């Protein structure tokens, strides 16, 4: 490794570039055996730092390094794609094409072999570029993606070992990945679009891209992605509702509003879909996109959903809870105030769930401080739940057991003042 150390001690300051290439020419017979501890060759290192002239010289002297992997199974093309080194990617492709033309060289199919090679994680060079396209060198990564896909447009780009495809990875980058998503859709004949846990590129675009543009491009390409469900039973609309992106929700609803009524099929717990953060512990699931928006406090999303499907507030989840139950249980004051301003609040405020609890029962047990719900003229404080307890009973029961919620404590204090007045 002496030559490699010596050569790259001076490799990257511009004034030493000629010296290094000259030394390279003097030692080209040892290039094949020069490796770093991770088995990176001189070509890997030059590719990482964007030394185009150096890369060309190495390829001329020792073409076998073109497809030599390191300990992670990464070829120099993987390295260049990961770093957004478009000039290096172009040089590698040009050299592979040249070698392929020499029938006696034994390099038949060299270009596709290089482009389709996977590392130990199952990533191709395109995976690398798509994963990093949100970084500061976004334009360079876009150029890398175009170089890779234009050279092999028929390749479907299957998922890696954790089920990520390049299209999924680009969509996961949100608004910064839109240009790469568009490039993939325009160049690739039939790219694979799947992701982990049954998600598609549209699921993750709906979650990550607040502008809705990525979802729009994907739907223009493949409309039937709109209502595909993942292993949780979530559609892209569920994810958009979870993210709080009213623009994203609008893009999806404009294509097909039927997703408003699709209910998730699995438990909602700490094993929630990626990116959807909540402490909601309803072991029967949240249900529709409207419920997810309510649980996260996304009023703008609720408004968008209602504008397309004005009756979706009537639905209950599998525990018989309406959106007001959810908003109270999750202490989403903004959602509660929104519902209080609607003409249909009277149909929700006293509605019982499967345990007989109205939103008022849940209010007493919560830390919610929306007293306007308690004082609403339609509120029934004497409604019995399945345990024959009214909301008022729960207030005094909490006081007696010294386990009062914030709301219950306030009720007791107010009652005391009224009684002693």
C-alpha positions in Angstrom: 0.0 0.0 0.0 3.1 2.3 0.0 2.4 3.6 -3.5 -1.3 4.3 -2.7 -0.3 6.3 0.4 2.4 8.2 -1.4 0.3 9.0 -4.4 -2.7 10.3 -2.5 -0.8 12.3 0.0 -0.5 14.7 -2.8 -3.4 13.7 -5.0 -5.9 16.4 -4.2 -4.2 19.8 -4.1 -4.4 21.0 -7.8 -0.7 21.9 -8.0 0.3 18.2 -7.5 -2.1 16.7 -10.0 0.4 16.3 -12.8 3.1 14.9 -10.4 0.6 12.2 -9.3 -0.3 11.2 -12.8 3.3 11.0 -13.8 4.0 8.8 -10.8 1.0 6.7 -11.7 2.4 6.0 -15.1 5.7 4.9 -13.5 3.9 2.5 -11.2 1.0 1.2 -13.2 2.2 -2.3 -13.0 1.4 -2.4 -9.2 -2.1 -0.7 -9.3 -4.0 -4.0 -9.2 -2.6 -4.9 -5.8 -2.9 -1.5 -4.1 -5.7 -1.6 -1.5 -6.9 0.4 1.6 -8.0 -1.6 4.7 -11.5 -1.6 3.3 -10.2 -2.9 0.0 -10.8 0.3 -1.9 -8.6 0.5 -4.9 -6.9 3.6 -6.3 -9.9 3.9 -8.6 -12.3 4.0 -5.6 -10.4 6.7 -3.9 -10.0 8.8 -7.1 -13.7 8.4 -7.8 -14.6 9.5 -4.3 -12.8 12.8 -4.6 -13.8 13.6 -8.2 -10.3 13.3 -9.8 -11.5 12.8 -13.4 -8.1 12.9 -15.1 -6.7 10.5 -12.6 -9.6 8.1 -13.0 -9.1 8.1 -16.8 -5.4 7.4 -16.4 -6.1 4.5 -14.0 -8.7 3.0 -16.3 -6.2 3.1 -19.2 -3.5 1.5 -17.1 -5.6 -1.1 -15.3 -9.1 -1.6 -16.7 -9.7 -4.6 -14.4 -10.3 -2.1 -11.5 -13.5 -0.9 -13.2 -15.5 -3.7 -11.6 -13.3 -4.5 -8.6 -15.5 -4.3 -5.4 -14.4 -3.3 -1.9 -15.4 -5.1 1.3 -18.9 -3.7 1.1 -19.3 -5.0 -2.5 -19.1 -1.5 -3.9 -17.5 -0.8 -7.2 -15.9 2.5 -8.2 -19.3 3.3 -9.8 -21.1 2.9 -6.5 -18.6 5.3 -4.9 -18.9 7.9 -7.6 -22.7 7.7 -7.6 -22.9 8.0 -3.8 -20.7 11.2 -3.9 -22.6 12.8 -6.8 -19.5 12.7 -9.0 -21.1 13.0 -12.4 -17.9 13.4 -14.3 -16.5 10.2 -12.8 -19.7 8.3 -13.6 -19.5 9.5 -17.2 -15.8 8.5 -17.5 -16.5 5.0 -16.1 -19.4 4.4 -18.5 -17.3 5.6 -21.5 -14.5 3.3 -20.5 -16.8 0.3 -20.0 -18.4 1.0 -23.4 -15.0 1.1 -25.1 -13.9 -2.2 -23.5 -17.2 -3.8 -24.6 -16.5 -2.9 -28.2 -13.3 -4.9 -28.1 -14.6 -8.4 -28.7 -11.4 -10.1 -27.8 -11.2 -8.3 -24.4 -13.6 -10.5 -22.6 -15.7 -7.5 -21.5 -18.9 -8.3 -23.3 -21.8 -6.7 -21.5 -19.5 -4.7 -19.3 -21.7 -1.6 -19.1 -24.9 -3.3 -17.9 -22.9 -5.5 -15.6 -21.4 -2.4 -14.0 -24.7 -0.5 -13.8 -26.6 -3.5 -12.4 -23.9 -4.6 -9.9 -25.1 -4.6 -6.3 -23.3 -4.2 -3.0 -23.8 -6.3 0.1 -27.0 -4.3 0.9 -28.4 -5.0 -2.6 -27.9 -1.4 -3.7 -27.0 -0.5 -7.3 -25.2 2.7 -8.2 -28.7 4.2 -8.9 -29.8 3.4 -5.3 -26.8 5.4 -4.1 -27.6 8.4 -6.2 -31.3 8.4 -5.4 -30.7 8.1 -1.7 -28.4 11.1 -1.6 -30.3 13.4 -4.1 -31.5 15.7 -1.3 -28.0 16.9 -0.4 -26.5 20.2 -1.3 -25.2 18.8 -4.7 -28.7 18.0 -5.8 -28.1 19.1 -9.4 -25.0 16.8 -9.6 -27.0 13.8 -8.3 -29.7 14.5 -10.9 -27.0 14.4 -13.6 -25.7 11.1 -12.1 -29.2 9.6 -12.2 -29.7 10.7 -15.8 -26.3 9.2 -16.9 -27.1 5.9 -15.2 -30.7 5.5 -16.5 -30.1 6.7 -20.0 -27.4 4.0 -20.4 -29.7 1.2 -19.3 -33.4 2.4 -19.6 -34.9 -1.1 -19.8 -33.6 -2.2 -16.4 -36.4 -2.3 -13.8 -34.2 -1.5 -10.9 -35.4 -4.1 -8.3 -35.5 -3.4 -4.6 -32.5 -3.8 -2.3 -32.4 -6.1 0.7 -34.7 -3.8 2.7 -37.1 -3.5 -0.1 -36.1 0.0 -1.3 -36.1 0.8 -5.0 -34.4 3.8 -6.4 -37.8 5.4 -7.2 -38.9 4.9 -3.7 -35.7 6.4 -2.3 -36.1 9.5 -4.5 -39.7 9.9 -3.5 -38.7 9.6 0.2 -36.5 12.7 -0.2 -39.7 14.8 -0.5 -39.7 18.0 -2.4 -35.9 17.8 -3.0 -36.4 14.5 -4.8 -39.0 15.6 -7.3 -36.6 16.3 -10.1 -35.0 12.9 -9.6 -38.4 11.1 -9.5 -39.3 12.9 -12.8 -36.0 11.9 -14.4 -36.6 8.2 -13.4 -40.1 8.2 -14.8 -39.1 9.9 -18.0 -36.0 7.7 -18.7 -36.8 4.2 -17.3 -39.1 2.1 -19.4 -40.8 0.3 -16.4 -39.1 1.1 -13.1 -40.1 -0.8 -9.9 -41.8 1.4 -7.4 -42.1 -0.7 -4.2 -40.8 0.0 -0.7 -40.6 -1.5 2.7 -43.7 -2.9 4.5 -45.8 -2.9 1.3 -45.5 0.8 0.7 -45.1 2.3 -2.7 -43.2 5.4 -3.9 -46.6 7.2 -3.7 -47.0 6.3 0.0 -43.7 7.9 0.9 -44.1 10.8 -1.4 -47.5 11.6 0.2 -45.8 11.5 3.6 -42.6 13.4 2.8 -43.4 16.0 0.1 -45.3 18.9 1.5 -45.7 20.5 -1.9 -47.7 17.6 -3.4 -45.6 17.8 -6.6 -43.9 14.4 -6.2 -47.3 12.7 -5.7 -48.7 14.5 -8.7 -45.9 13.3 -11.0 -46.3 9.7 -9.7 -50.0 9.8 -10.3 -49.6 11.1 -13.8 -47.3 8.1 -14.4 -49.4 5.4 -12.7 -52.8 6.4 -11.5 -53.7 3.1 -9.9 -51.2 3.7 -7.1 -53.8 6.0 -5.5 -55.6 3.4 -3.4 -52.9 0.7 -2.9 -52.6 -0.2 0.7 -49.5 -1.2 2.7 -49.2 -3.9 5.4 -51.1 -1.5 7.8 -53.9 -1.0 5.4 -52.8 2.6 4.8 -53.3 4.3 1.4 -51.2 7.2 0.3 -54.1 9.4 1.5 -53.6 8.1 5.0 -50.0 9.1 4.9 -50.7 12.6 3.5 -53.3 13.1 6.3 -50.7 12.0 8.8 -48.1 14.4 7.4 -50.4 17.4 7.6 -49.9 18.4 4.0 -53.1 19.9 2.8 -51.5 20.3 -0.7 -50.6 16.7 -0.8 -54.1 15.7 0.3 -55.6 17.9 -2.4 -53.5 16.3 -5.2 -54.6 12.9 -4.1 -58.3 13.7 -3.8 -58.3 15.4 -7.2 -57.5 12.0 -8.7 -59.8 9.8 -6.6 -61.7 10.9 -3.5 -62.9 7.3 -2.6 -59.8 6.9 -0.4 -61.5 9.1 2.2 -63.6 6.1 3.2 -60.9 3.5 3.3 -60.2 2.3 6.8 -56.9 1.0 8.0 -56.9 -2.7 8.9 -54.2 -3.2 11.5 -53.5 -2.0 15.0 -52.4 1.5 15.7 -49.6 1.4 18.3 -46.0 2.1 18.7 -45.5 -0.2 15.7 -47.0 2.6 13.6 -46.2 3.3 9.9 -42.9 5.0 9.4 -42.9 8.7 10.0 -46.3 8.9 11.7 -45.6 9.9 15.3 -48.4 9.5 17.8 -49.0 8.3 21.3 -52.6 7.3 20.4 -53.2 3.8 22.0 -56.4 2.8 20.3 -55.8 -0.9 19.9 -58.3 -1.1 17.1 -56.7 1.4 14.8 -57.5 4.9 13.8 -59.5 4.1 10.7 -60.0 6.7 8.0 -57.6 9.5 6.9 -60.0 11.9 8.7 -59.3 10.2 12.0 -55.6 10.3 11.4 -55.7 14.0 10.6 -57.8 14.6 13.8 -55.4 12.5 15.9 -52.4 14.6 14.7 -54.2 18.0 15.0 -54.1 18.8 11.2 -57.1 21.1 10.8 -56.2 22.2 7.3 -56.2 18.5 6.2 -59.6 17.9 7.8 -61.0 20.9 5.9 -59.6 19.5 2.7 -61.1 16.1 3.3 -64.5 17.5 4.2 -64.5 19.7 1.1 -64.4 16.6 -1.1 -66.5 14.3 1.1 -68.7 16.5 3.3 -70.3 13.4 5.0 -67.1 11.7 6.1 -67.3 13.0 9.6 -70.2 10.6 10.2 -67.9 7.6 10.2 -66.8 5.9 13.3 -63.8 3.6 13.9 -64.1 0.0 15.0 -64.4 1.1 18.6 -67.4 3.2 17.7 -65.5 6.5 18.2 -66.1 9.6 16.1 -63.6 12.3 15.3 -64.6 14.3 18.4 -63.7 11.3 20.6 -60.3 11.1 18.9 -59.6 14.8 19.2 -60.5 14.9 22.9 -58.5 11.7 23.7 -55.5 13.1 21.9 -55.9 16.6 23.4 -56.1 18.3 20.0 -57.7 21.6 21.0 -57.6 23.1 17.5 -59.6 20.2 16.1 -62.1 20.4 18.9 -62.7 24.1 18.3 -63.0 23.4 14.6 -65.7 20.8 15.3 -67.5 23.1 17.7 -67.9 25.6 14.9 -69.7 23.1 12.7 -73.5 22.6 12.5 -73.1 18.9 12.9 -71.3 19.0 16.3 -74.6 18.2 18.1 -74.5 14.8 16.4 -71.1 14.0 17.8 -70.9 15.5 21.2 -73.2 12.9 22.9 -72.5 10.0 20.6 -71.4 6.9 22.5 -68.6 4.6 21.6 -68.7 0.8 22.1 -68.0 1.3 25.8 -70.8 3.8 26.1 -68.4 6.8 26.5 -69.3 10.1 24.9 -66.6 12.7 24.1 -67.5 14.3 27.5 -66.6 11.1 29.4 -63.2 11.2 27.7 -62.9 14.9 28.3 -63.1 14.4 32.1 -60.4 11.7 32.0 -58.0 13.8 29.8 -55.7 16.8 30.2 -57.7 18.6 27.6 -58.7 22.2 28.6 -61.4 23.0 26.0 -64.1 23.9 28.5 -66.3 25.2 25.7 -67.0 21.5 24.9 -68.3 20.9 28.4 -70.5 24.1 28.4 -71.9 23.5 24.9 -75.7 23.8 25.0 -76.0 20.3 23.4 -73.7 18.6 25.9 -75.4 15.9 28.0 -73.6 15.7 31.4 -76.0 12.9 32.5 -75.4 10.3 29.8 -74.5 6.9 31.3 -71.6 4.9 29.9 -71.2 1.1 30.0 -70.2 1.3 33.7 -73.3 3.4 34.6 -71.2 6.5 35.1 -72.1 10.0 33.8 -69.5 12.6 33.0 -70.3 14.3 36.2 -70.0 11.0 38.1 -66.5 10.7 36.7 -65.5 14.2 37.9 -66.5 13.4 41.5 -65.0 9.9 41.3 -61.7 11.4 40.2 -61.9 13.8 43.1 -62.6 11.1 45.6 -59.8 8.9 44.4 -57.4 11.8 44.3 -56.5 10.9 40.7 -57.9 14.0 39.0 -57.1 15.0 35.4 -56.6 18.7 34.7 -60.1 19.0 33.5 -61.7 17.2 36.4 -59.8 19.3 38.9 -61.0 22.4 37.2 -64.6 21.1 37.3 -64.3 20.5 41.1 -62.9 23.9 41.7 -65.6 25.7 39.7 -68.3 23.6 41.4 -67.0 24.5 44.8 -67.0 28.2 44.0 -70.6 27.9 42.7 -71.8 26.0 45.7 -70.2 28.5 48.2 -71.4 31.6 46.4 
